[in-house]
């Protein structure tokens, strides 16, 4: 209910921020320290999903279900490939692998 009220009042933003990374979901643009990133549609969707669930562990299965149709081969390693590509393109260590559980994205200020 509060989200609906914020949107109606014009306070909701389409921009997500995690450390130096900015993601504008409305314009489908991403940047690191103000420098634009060139992302594929899958990389953008993965980054967006992780940023929407910032600080939470997101399982590989959850990412596969979000990114692909039901008939996708769940044993494929494409999620790992996309995470690896994102890590290289971001240039900052924001995506943490939580062994046996999945991935977590958090701001450098939130790291223990």
C-alpha positions as CSV (number, residue, x, y, z in Angstrom):
1,X,0.0,0.0,0.0
2,X,2.8,2.4,0.9
3,X,4.5,1.7,-2.5
4,X,1.3,2.6,-4.3
5,X,1.1,5.8,-2.3
6,X,4.7,6.7,-3.1
7,X,4.2,6.0,-6.8
8,X,1.1,8.2,-6.9
9,X,2.9,11.0,-5.1
10,X,5.8,10.8,-7.5
11,X,8.5,9.6,-5.0
12,X,9.2,6.2,-6.5
13,X,12.4,6.1,-8.5
14,X,13.3,3.9,-11.4
15,X,17.0,4.1,-10.4
16,X,18.7,1.5,-8.2
17,X,22.1,2.2,-6.7
18,X,24.7,-0.2,-5.2
19,X,28.0,1.4,-4.4
20,X,29.3,2.9,-7.7
21,X,26.8,1.0,-9.8
22,X,23.6,2.8,-11.0
23,X,20.8,1.0,-12.8
24,X,18.0,2.9,-14.5
25,X,15.2,0.3,-15.0
26,X,13.0,2.7,-16.9
27,X,15.7,3.7,-19.5
28,X,17.4,0.3,-19.4
29,X,20.8,1.9,-18.7
30,X,23.6,0.9,-16.3
31,X,26.7,2.8,-15.3
32,X,29.7,2.4,-12.9
33,X,31.1,5.6,-11.5
34,X,29.2,7.5,-14.2
35,X,30.7,5.5,-17.0
36,X,28.0,3.7,-19.1
37,X,28.1,-0.1,-19.2
38,X,27.2,-2.1,-22.3
39,X,25.2,-5.0,-21.1
40,X,23.3,-7.7,-23.0
41,X,19.6,-8.1,-22.2
42,X,20.3,-11.1,-20.1
43,X,23.1,-9.4,-18.2
44,X,20.8,-6.4,-17.6
45,X,18.0,-8.6,-16.3
46,X,20.3,-10.5,-14.0
47,X,21.8,-7.2,-12.6
48,X,18.4,-5.7,-12.2
49,X,17.1,-8.8,-10.3
50,X,20.1,-8.9,-8.0
51,X,19.8,-5.2,-7.3
52,X,16.1,-5.5,-6.6
53,X,17.0,-8.2,-4.0
54,X,20.1,-6.4,-2.6
55,X,21.5,-7.9,0.5
56,X,19.5,-11.1,0.0
57,X,20.8,-14.5,-1.2
58,X,19.2,-15.3,-4.5
59,X,19.4,-19.0,-5.5
60,X,20.6,-20.1,-8.9
61,X,17.2,-21.8,-9.4
62,X,15.4,-18.5,-8.7
63,X,17.6,-16.7,-11.2
64,X,16.9,-19.4,-13.9
65,X,13.2,-19.1,-13.3
66,X,13.3,-15.3,-13.6
67,X,15.4,-15.3,-16.7
68,X,14.1,-18.2,-18.8
69,X,11.0,-20.1,-19.9
70,X,9.9,-23.3,-18.1
71,X,11.6,-25.6,-20.7
72,X,15.1,-24.2,-20.1
73,X,17.8,-26.7,-19.2
74,X,18.3,-26.1,-15.5
75,X,21.7,-28.0,-15.5
76,X,23.2,-25.4,-17.8
77,X,25.9,-23.1,-16.5
78,X,24.6,-20.0,-18.2
79,X,23.8,-18.2,-14.9
80,X,27.5,-18.7,-13.8
81,X,28.7,-17.4,-17.1
82,X,26.5,-14.2,-16.9
83,X,27.6,-13.6,-13.3
84,X,31.2,-13.9,-14.4
85,X,30.6,-11.5,-17.3
86,X,28.9,-9.0,-15.0
87,X,31.7,-9.1,-12.5
88,X,34.2,-8.3,-15.2
89,X,32.1,-5.5,-16.6
90,X,31.3,-3.9,-13.2
91,X,35.0,-4.0,-12.2
92,X,34.0,-3.9,-8.5
93,X,33.4,-6.8,-6.3
94,X,29.7,-6.4,-5.5
95,X,28.3,-9.9,-6.4
96,X,29.2,-12.4,-3.7
97,X,28.9,-16.2,-4.3
98,X,27.3,-17.8,-1.2
99,X,28.5,-21.3,-1.5
100,X,25.7,-23.9,-1.9
101,X,23.0,-21.2,-1.8
102,X,23.4,-18.7,-4.6
103,X,24.5,-15.1,-5.1
104,X,24.1,-11.9,-3.1
105,X,24.7,-8.3,-4.2
106,X,25.5,-5.8,-1.6
107,X,27.2,-2.4,-1.4
108,X,30.8,-2.3,-0.2
109,X,29.6,-0.3,2.8
110,X,27.4,-3.3,3.8
111,X,30.1,-5.9,3.8
112,X,31.2,-7.2,7.2
